[in-house]
Amino acid sequence: MTTPNELRLLPWSGPGDKPCYLSTDDPDGYMSRLADSIEAIQLGTASELLEEVSEALDDQNTSLDEMRYLVTELTGALSDVYRVATSRGRLWAASDPREPAC
């Protein structure tokens, strides 16, 4: 939940890869739920990619092109996860300013 002065970093970017923010104090609003849903998809995709990369690293027959593809996809997923973590860290810090951020 965001405070009236707190903006939520959304899990997608705008033109020029600039961050998008949501100003709302309604965690059940359409945009908040959409952002939550997209974050869940992004985290699930990252988890699946980690499994694929792990399997590819164990497979001696994985080609260099396959590894490049996986690294490219994993880099995008890591960027998404970092954005989710940043957003959730801000939300967590805003929810109780007395709690230290880890």
N, C-alpha and C positions, 0 to 999 in steps of 0.2 A: 504494500500500500504506500502510495506516495503522499507526502504532506503537501499542502497547498503550494509551497514554494519549491517542491522537489519535482524534477522531471525524470521520467523513466526512460532509460536508454532502450530503444526498441531493437529487436533481433534482426533487423535488416538495415541497409544503408540507403541513402538517397543518391541523387545524381553526384557524380564525382567521388563516390564512395564516402560521402559525408554522413555522419551519424544522424539518426532520426530520433526524436524524443517525443514522449507523450506527457501531456500535462493533465492529470486527472487524480481525483481522490477516490474513484470508484473502481475497486479491483474486480468487480463483476461486470464492468462495462464492456461493450463489444470490442473495442480496441485492446483493452487489457486482456480479455480472453483470447483474442486472436494472437497477441504477442506471446501469451503463455503456451498456446498450442504450437506456434512456430518454434519456440524455444525447445519444447519437448521433442519435436521432429528433428531439430538440429542436434540435440544431445543423442537421440537414438541413432541418427546417421553416423555421428562420430564414433559411437560404440561399435556399430557394425564395421566401420572402416578399420578400427583398431584390430578387430578379429581378422579381417582380410589381410591386413599388413602382417600380422603375426604369422598367419598361415603361409603367406608369400615368403617371409624371411626363413621359415623352416623348410621350404620347398627349394631344393637345389636347381630345379628346372625353371624357376621363375626368370623370365627374360628381363633384360634391362629396360625395355620399353614398358613392360608391365609394372616394374618397380617405379619408373618415372611417373606413370599414370597414377599409381597408388599414392605416391608422395605428393603429387599435385592435389589430388582429392583430399588427402589427409591435411594438407596445409590449409585448404579452404575450410575444412571442418574445425581445425584448431582455431582459426580466426573466428568462426561462429561461436565456439565454446568460450573463447576468451571474452567475446562481447556479452554472452549470457552471464558469465561469471562477474564481469564488471557491473552489469546491470543489477544482478541480484545482490552483489556486495553493497551497491549504493542503496538499494531498497532496504537491506538488512540494517545498514548503518542509520538510515533515516527512521526506521521503525522504533529504535530505542537508542538515543544518543548516549546513554550511560554505558551501553555495552561496547567493549573494545572490538574493533574490527580486526580479524585475524589475517 
